[in-house]
């Protein structure tokens, strides 16, 4: 699992397309975008994504 923050979907698709496992046909990624409704207090200090 990779959790990305502050990067748009097209950038993530480019990054994953260059992964050596993907390039060599060993793995593939499924990209799922979520908008969390609740956040653990320890993560509350992270900046909110720009909408």
Secondary structure, 3 states (H helix, E strand, C coil): CCCCCCCCHHHHHHHHHCCHHHHCCCCCCCCCCCCCCCCCHHHCCCCCCCC
